[in-house]
Amino acid sequence: MNRSLTAIVEREGDGYVALCPELDVVSQGYSVSEARDNLAEALELFFETAPQEEVESRLRGEVYVTQIEVALG
């Protein structure tokens, strides 16, 4: 069974950090694709090893990623 989750990737120093906000799982890599792949692996390991109670307590049902415009000073 597959599940679609959100991956937010940000540059940090010489690499990239990838976050899954639905489960608060993070990984990193030297490129966007490596960070994303490492996050997918971390999520798979999380689902394989975490007790069902932990998965349910951490899992957020809906996450929306959007941009907003704000006035500066």
HUCOR-V995747 format. One line per field, one symbol per residue. ss: DSSP state (H for helix, E for strand, - for the rest). phi: phi as a letter, one per 20 degrees, with the letter a starting at -180 (. if undefined). psi: psi as a letter, one per 30 degrees, with the letter a starting at -180 (. if undefined). A space follows every 50 residues. Layout:
ss = ???
phi = ???
psi = ???
//
This chain:
ss = -------EEEEE--EEEEEE----EEEEE--HHHHHHHHHHHHHHHHHH- -HHHHHHH---------------
phi = .dcececddcfbmeccddcdffcldcbbaecffffffffgfffffgffdf fgffgffefefccddbdcdcfel
psi = klkklkjkkkkjbgakkkkjfefhkkallfleeeeeeeeeeeeeeeeefk keeeeeffkkekkkklklklkk.
//
